[in-house]
């Protein structure tokens, strides 16, 4: 994408920016926000290239997860969150839940954001290579109001979505939902 020089700021240090410079940036930021769904769709397609040593690729995993949520009658917040919960896997392997949660946070309710933020800790429960103490790290959240929601998300939709024989919806099924979802006005900024 070539830059229109008339739409480029004049400063090289932010402290030197003018009001006009920051209006140019604001216009660019608004365009970037409008393109969020398309960029996420592109990233989801990239996830098809990595299998993470599972029997299916990372895209198929999130498609299975979102399909299960959709077929269970979950609302759009949960379906979109299920589709994007591992979007940070290859970019931030140690904090992938936090990456996904921050993308979703302006658009989803507090419960969904919290579950996605912490799902990695809750998924450790299934990892038999870990010590009992590490497998049960989710217990540190036992008194949290969304604890059971995280347990349910992992049990019903996430941990079981590595099945090469499961017939998930294709990405095209979710694209209209993603495009509509990320054009709504953010409410949790």
N, C-alpha and C positions, 0 to 999 in steps of 0.2 A: 504494500500500500504506500503510494507516494504521498508525501506531506505537501499540503498547500502552504507555501511560504507565508502567505497572508494570514494564515491561521496558526502561526508558530509564535510562541512567546519571545519577547525581546531580551530576557535576562539569562544570565548564566549562573546566577546565585539567587535563590528564592527571595532573600531579603531585598533584592533590587527590583522585584516584580511590581508592576503597576496594577491598578484596578482592571485595566483592559486586559493585561496578561492573564489575570486570574479569571476573568470572564471567558477568555479563550479556553483555559483549562477546564472551567466548569462545563462549557459546551462539549468539550471532548469527553469529560467524565460521564456526562449524560448519555452520549452515544455509546460509550463503553458499557454502561449499565444496560442499555437496550440490547446489546449484543451478548449478554451473559448467557442466555440459553444456548445460543449457537456455539459459543466457546465451550460450554459444558458438554454439549453433544459431540463436538470434535474430540474432546478429551475422553469421553466414554468410548468412542470408536478406537482411540489409541490403546485403550485398555485391552482390546482384543488381541494385541500383540504379546501380551504377557500372561503366562499361566500361573506364576507364583508357585510352581511345582504341584499344582492341583491337577485333577483330571479334566478340568475345564479352564478356559481363560477367565481373566478378571471381569471382562465385560459380561460373559455368560453368568458369572456368579451374581453380579448386581442385577442382571435381568431376572434371574430366578428369584432373588430376594424381593424385588419390586412386584413381580408377577404373583408371588405368594401373598404379599400384602394386598394387592389389588383384588385377588380372588377371595380373600378373607373379608372384603368389604371395607378395608381401611380407607380413611379419607385421604385427600390429595397430599396433605402434609406428610403422612406416613409413607405413601407410595413414592413420592419424589425423594424423601429422605432415604428410603430403602434403595432406590436407584443410585443415589449419590454417596451412600455411607462410606464407601471405600475409595472415593475419588482421589484421596491423598495417598493411597498405598505406595505407589512408586516414587512420589515426590517427597513424602515425609513418612517413611516407614515406622518411625517411633512415635509419631503424633498424628497419624492419619485421621483418627476420629475427630481431633480438634480442628484439622483443616476442613473436613467436611462440615462440621458443626458451624464454623465461621462463615462458610459459603451460604449455609442454610439459615443462619440465625436471623437475618433481617426479614425472612419470609415465613418462618414456621413458629408455632407456639413453643413456649418454654420447655414443655415436657419432651417434645420431639428433639429439640436442640440438645437437651441434657442427655437423652438416651444416645444420640449419635456421638456426642462428645465422649461418652464413657463406654461405648460398646466394645472397644478393644479390651478393656479391663474385664468386662463381663464375658467376652469370648474366651478368655484365658481358662475359664472353668472347664472347657472341653479339651484342653491341651494336656494330654497324659504324660508328656515329657517334662512337665513342670513339677516342682515340689507341691505338696498339698497346700502349703501356705500360699504359694504364688497362684495356684489354681483358684484359690478362694479369696483373692484380693477384692473381688466384688463385694465381699462382706463389709468392707469399710464403709459402704454406702447403704447398709441394711436399713437404717432409719430414715433414709431419704425418701420423700414422697414418690419419686419416680423409679425407685429400685425395681419394683415388680414389672414396670413397663420395660425396663432394660432387660430383665430376665426373659420376659415374653418375646421381645424383639429378637433376641439372640436365639431362643429356643424355636420359635415358630417360623422365623423368616431367614435368619442369617446362617446359623450353624448347619442347617440342612440344605443349603443352596450351593452344593458342590457336586451335583448329580448329573452325569453326562446323559442320563436317560430322561431327565425331567423336561417336559415340553413347556418352556417359558415363552412368553410373548417376545417378539423381536423389538429392537430399539425403536423402529418406526411406530410401533403401537404407543410408545411413551412420549414421542416427540411433541405431539400437540399439547399434551399435558404440561411438559416442560416449558414450552414456549408461552403458554398462558400463565403458568405459575410464576415465571420470572419477569412477567410484564406487570404483575400487580404491584401496588404501592408497598414498599417495605414498611413494616410496622415495628420491628425490634432492632433499632439501630444503636 
